[in-house]
Amino acid sequence: MSDKRTMFPQDGADGGTTGRDGRRRLVLVGGGHAHLEVLRRLGLEPIAGLETVLVAKELNAPYSGMLPGLIAGTNSLDDCHVDLARLGAFAGVRVVHGEVDGIDRTARRVTISGQAPLDYDLLSLDVGITPGMAGIRGGAAHGIAGKPISGFHPKWLDLLARCLTPGGPREIAVIGAGAAGYEIAHAVRRRIMAEADARGIDGTAFGFTLVAGGSLLSGSNACARRYARSELIAAGVRLVEGDPVAEIAADRLVLKSGRELACGAAILCTPGRAAPWFTETGLPLDDDGFFAVWPTLQSTGDDAIFAAGDCAAMIGQERPKAGVFAVRQGPFLAGNIIRRAEGRAPIPYRPQRHYLALLSDAQGSAIAVRGPFALRGRLFSRWKDHIDRSFMRRYKDLL
Ligand SMILES: Cc1cc2nc3c(=O)[nH]c(=O)nc-3n(C[C@H](O)[C@H](O)[C@H](O)COP(=O)(O)OP(=O)(O)OC[C@H]3O[C@@H](n4cnc5c(N)ncnc54)[C@H](O)[C@@H]3O)c2cc1C
């Protein structure tokens, strides 16, 4: 561990302290991917005079890259989660289990649903997205949202159990055919078929459909889409493109064209949206309601507030909402929070334009996509597993 450093040297002896034994307070909201790295860095390089508090809605932070494996039954719940209480203990950070529902920027205070508010000197937001129903009628009543993962997992286990009963759902649909929807469709099919087989249930009774509002993997290149289509055909997953879901009913999907598809259970992997409380903070937001930040990851309206991951939109350098960016931002966020605390200028982060996506078919093969290139094979599945497990070890093996 390096020496402890001092905070806010520019403020003088007591300039502007908030009265907590003279210590300044950094409040981290959300245990998202970027904040995991902030916690790790604070544990490795503690800053004298800085008290840090993490407010997290879930005390077990999920890593969504491993969620398809959890659904497929190849990863355990523990494999895919970081225990924030444990990481917080390593970082010397107080962890509050709660949901932030507002920021009073005049008082420099975050409000927490049903709990006492918390004053801050520096604030960092890494709260991800909230499930989006993409305007689908009946989505909230009949759809199962893929996010948040903590909410999805028990619903998935319930669905799996129902599928294995005589009168249970036989037609399963995944709505939204980005990377998450593609992987989830494969994982759901693999698990249901394996469990049915183990119980002597006729697997041919099940049908699996992936519905893309536009085209499959619309953000990827044509070669990746071709591979993905052939993997879906090989797995027996029906693909519906160019006809978005307008309504989810108890026993069917109604598409925009009026076409109906039998459906006993629908899993939503549609794009997420910004939480409604973002608007009330008065912080500048992008057109979709996410926090507008400079390349330093500071809010464009308040340099004491940082935001990273899916909840932030970097002005002029917009990128897709993907875990890979939240992970990459982590070291910059940590570094810039420390620099800001020490009175040094934060440095800009330049996100890469092309990034590697590894899309698993839940059968031991994956498609590797980067910019205009795509390859597929079993090697990429092993590589993805290695990357995911290394990421988790970075935050789990600290204590
Ligand atoms: C099924 C699935 C598979 C995916 N697979 C991949 C993949 O393979 N590769 C990839 O790059 N991306 C993938 N993604 C996208 C990826 O999940 C997100 O881009 C990533 O999780 C964003 O990380 P984050 O740090 O912004 O927030 P999150 O990981 O969403 O974390 C935010 C945290 O903040 C907490 N929180 C939220 N609101 C509050 C609040 N008000 N107060 C306190 N705490 C709060 C939440 O509980 C959560 O733990 C996948 C997504 C899904 C749904």
The ligand as a MOL file (V3000), in Angstrom:
LIG
                    3D

  0  0  0     0  0            999 V3000
M  V30 BEGIN CTAB
M  V30 COUNTS 53 58 0 0 0
M  V30 BEGIN ATOM
M  V30 1 C -28.1990 -9.9060 -19.6970 0
M  V30 2 C -27.1600 -8.8720 -19.9850 0
M  V30 3 C -25.9240 -9.2700 -20.4880 0
M  V30 4 C -24.9650 -8.3060 -20.7890 0
M  V30 5 N -23.7700 -8.7230 -21.2740 0
M  V30 6 C -22.8340 -7.7980 -21.5650 0
M  V30 7 C -21.5580 -8.2020 -22.0660 0
M  V30 8 O -21.2800 -9.3810 -22.2640 0
M  V30 9 N -20.6420 -7.2240 -22.3370 0
M  V30 10 C -20.9220 -5.9040 -22.1360 0
M  V30 11 O -20.0440 -5.0530 -22.4000 0
M  V30 12 N -22.1130 -5.4950 -21.6490 0
M  V30 13 C -23.0760 -6.4070 -21.3630 0
M  V30 14 N -24.2850 -5.9940 -20.8870 0
M  V30 15 C -24.4890 -4.5730 -20.6130 0
M  V30 16 C -23.9470 -4.2880 -19.2120 0
M  V30 17 O -24.7100 -5.0020 -18.2940 0
M  V30 18 C -24.0320 -2.8460 -18.7740 0
M  V30 19 O -23.5530 -2.0250 -19.7910 0
M  V30 20 C -23.2030 -2.6460 -17.4890 0
M  V30 21 O -23.7360 -3.4160 -16.4390 0
M  V30 22 C -23.1920 -1.1960 -17.0760 0
M  V30 23 O -22.4470 -1.0710 -15.9010 0
M  V30 24 P -22.6810 0.1490 -14.9260 0
M  V30 25 O -21.4680 0.2280 -14.0800 0
M  V30 26 O -23.0740 1.3430 -15.6820 0
M  V30 27 O -23.9710 -0.2000 -14.0730 0
M  V30 28 P -24.5570 -1.5230 -13.4560 0
M  V30 29 O -23.6900 -2.6930 -13.6960 0
M  V30 30 O -25.9660 -1.5990 -13.9400 0
M  V30 31 O -24.5430 -1.2300 -11.9120 0
M  V30 32 C -25.3160 -0.2100 -11.3300 0
M  V30 33 C -25.4910 -0.5200 -9.8670 0
M  V30 34 O -26.0840 0.5930 -9.2200 0
M  V30 35 C -27.1120 0.1700 -8.3470 0
M  V30 36 N -28.1140 1.2430 -8.2900 0
M  V30 37 C -28.9760 1.5830 -9.2690 0
M  V30 38 N -29.7150 2.6420 -8.8830 0
M  V30 39 C -29.3040 2.9570 -7.6400 0
M  V30 40 C -29.6950 3.9610 -6.7180 0
M  V30 41 N -30.6450 4.8490 -7.0220 0
M  V30 42 N -29.0790 4.0170 -5.5050 0
M  V30 43 C -28.1050 3.1100 -5.1960 0
M  V30 44 N -27.6950 2.1350 -6.0460 0
M  V30 45 C -28.2810 2.0620 -7.2420 0
M  V30 46 C -27.6620 -1.0910 -8.9690 0
M  V30 47 O -28.2210 -1.8950 -7.9810 0
M  V30 48 C -26.4240 -1.7070 -9.6230 0
M  V30 49 O -25.7880 -2.6330 -8.7730 0
M  V30 50 C -25.2650 -6.9280 -20.5830 0
M  V30 51 C -26.4960 -6.5520 -20.0750 0
M  V30 52 C -27.4610 -7.5090 -19.7920 0
M  V30 53 C -28.8140 -7.0910 -19.2820 0
M  V30 END ATOM
M  V30 BEGIN BOND
M  V30 1 1 1 2
M  V30 2 1 2 3
M  V30 3 2 2 52
M  V30 4 2 3 4
M  V30 5 1 4 5
M  V30 6 1 4 50
M  V30 7 2 5 6
M  V30 8 1 6 7
M  V30 9 1 6 13
M  V30 10 2 7 8
M  V30 11 1 7 9
M  V30 12 1 9 10
M  V30 13 2 10 11
M  V30 14 1 10 12
M  V30 15 2 12 13
M  V30 16 1 13 14
M  V30 17 1 14 15
M  V30 18 1 14 50
M  V30 19 1 15 16
M  V30 20 1 16 17
M  V30 21 1 16 18
M  V30 22 1 18 19
M  V30 23 1 18 20
M  V30 24 1 20 21
M  V30 25 1 20 22
M  V30 26 1 22 23
M  V30 27 1 23 24
M  V30 28 2 24 25
M  V30 29 1 24 26
M  V30 30 1 24 27
M  V30 31 1 27 28
M  V30 32 2 28 29
M  V30 33 1 28 30
M  V30 34 1 28 31
M  V30 35 1 31 32
M  V30 36 1 32 33
M  V30 37 1 33 34
M  V30 38 1 33 48
M  V30 39 1 34 35
M  V30 40 1 35 36
M  V30 41 1 35 46
M  V30 42 1 36 37
M  V30 43 1 36 45
M  V30 44 2 37 38
M  V30 45 1 38 39
M  V30 46 1 39 40
M  V30 47 2 39 45
M  V30 48 1 40 41
M  V30 49 2 40 42
M  V30 50 1 42 43
M  V30 51 2 43 44
M  V30 52 1 44 45
M  V30 53 1 46 47
M  V30 54 1 46 48
M  V30 55 1 48 49
M  V30 56 2 50 51
M  V30 57 1 51 52
M  V30 58 1 52 53
M  V30 END BOND
M  V30 END CTAB
M  END
